Structures are given as structure tokens and as C-alpha cells.
Amino acid sequence: MFIDIFQELLAENSLNKKQFAEQSGIPYPTVIGWTNLNRLPDYTALKKIADFFRCSADVLLEREENDKYTPPLSADEQRLLLCYRSADAKTQQALLHIAERTGGEQK
């Protein structure tokens, strides 16, 4: 159900309903309507929720697992990827080393 997924996303992001409402721009009474009155979000709200949590609307609608969706890259991520791709192999290895030492995961 939508509400279960929504509450999981709140928990994963250490947010309560009020914090989500404030940060997402969705009115708090609307959020309460979903969680306490079993209402479903409309199209606009569904898009806002998906954008906020960086997941697809399909995840919110239980049509897809969250780990199958890759959110769009931010401008900084795009710049970093462009720099990495244009670098020589030695520089690429150095960049990977820096990323791994500063909290990145090696895959």
C-alpha cells in the first residue's frame, strides 16, 4: 500500500510527517489525510513525493522495487562523471581512490 511505502521512506530519511510537509512544500493537512484517513495523493503530490525521495512514482505505487530506479544525476554528479570520463586511466584511478577514502563505496 502507498501508506506503508510512504512511512518506510519517512523512516529511512529520519523524517516525521511534519518535517516532510515543511521540506516538500506539501501542506501538512494533506500528509495527515494520506496517513490517518487512508487518502491517496493526487498526481501532482505523487510527483512531488517521488522527486523529494528521489524514487520513481512506480515505487510509490508498488509497481517497481526502489533499488531498480536510478534517480537522475544532479549537476555536480554530471560534472564529476564528465571529468572522470575525460581523464586518463591514472587520473581515473586516483579519483576512485579519493572517493573510496572519503566515504564512497567500491562496487
C-alpha positions in Angstrom: 0.0 0.0 0.0 1.1 3.6 -0.6 0.9 4.5 3.1 3.3 1.7 4.0 5.8 2.7 1.4 5.5 6.4 2.4 6.1 5.6 6.0 9.1 3.5 5.2 10.5 6.4 3.2 9.9 8.7 6.1 11.7 6.4 8.5 14.6 5.8 6.1 15.1 9.5 5.8 14.6 10.1 9.6 11.7 12.4 9.0 8.4 12.8 10.6 5.2 13.8 8.7 5.5 17.5 9.7 9.2 17.7 8.7 8.3 16.1 5.3 5.5 18.6 4.8 7.7 21.5 5.6 10.6 20.3 3.4 8.5 19.1 0.5 6.1 22.0 0.3 3.1 19.7 0.6 0.6 21.0 3.2 0.7 19.1 6.5 -3.1 18.5 6.5 -2.7 16.8 3.1 0.0 14.5 4.5 -2.2 13.7 7.5 -5.0 12.8 5.1 -2.8 10.2 3.5 -1.6 8.7 6.8 -4.6 9.0 9.0 -7.6 8.9 6.6 -6.2 6.5 4.0 -6.5 9.0 1.2 -4.2 8.7 -1.8 -2.1 11.5 -3.2 -3.2 13.2 -6.4 -1.0 13.2 -9.5 0.8 16.5 -8.5 1.5 15.3 -5.0 2.7 11.9 -6.2 5.3 13.7 -8.4 6.4 15.8 -5.5 6.8 12.8 -3.3 8.8 10.9 -5.9 11.1 13.9 -6.5 11.5 14.5 -2.8 12.6 10.9 -2.1 14.4 10.6 -5.4 12.4 7.5 -6.4 10.0 6.7 -9.2 6.3 7.0 -8.9 6.2 3.3 -9.7 7.9 2.7 -6.4 5.2 4.6 -4.6 2.6 2.7 -6.5 4.2 -0.7 -5.7 4.9 -1.3 -9.4 8.7 -1.4 -9.0 11.3 -2.0 -6.4 13.2 1.1 -5.2 16.6 -0.4 -6.0 15.6 -0.7 -9.7 15.3 3.0 -10.1 18.2 5.3 -10.6 17.4 8.9 -9.9 18.6 11.5 -12.4 22.1 12.8 -11.8 22.5 16.2 -10.2 24.5 18.9 -12.0 27.5 18.2 -9.7 27.3 14.5 -10.3 27.1 15.1 -14.1 30.2 17.4 -13.9 32.1 14.7 -11.8 31.2 12.0 -14.3 32.3 14.1 -17.2 35.6 14.9 -15.5 36.1 11.2 -14.7 35.4 10.1 -18.3 37.7 12.7 -19.8 40.6 11.8 -17.5 43.3 9.3 -18.4 43.4 5.9 -16.7 45.9 7.0 -13.9 43.7 10.0 -13.0 40.6 7.9 -13.0 42.2 5.5 -10.5 43.3 8.5 -8.3 39.7 9.8 -8.4 38.3 6.4 -7.4 40.8 6.2 -4.6 39.8 9.6 -3.3 36.1 8.8 -3.5 36.6 5.5 -1.6 38.7 7.1 1.1 36.1 9.8 1.7 33.1 7.6 2.1 32.3 6.3 -1.3 31.6 2.6 -1.8 33.6 0.4 -4.2 31.3 -1.7 -6.4 
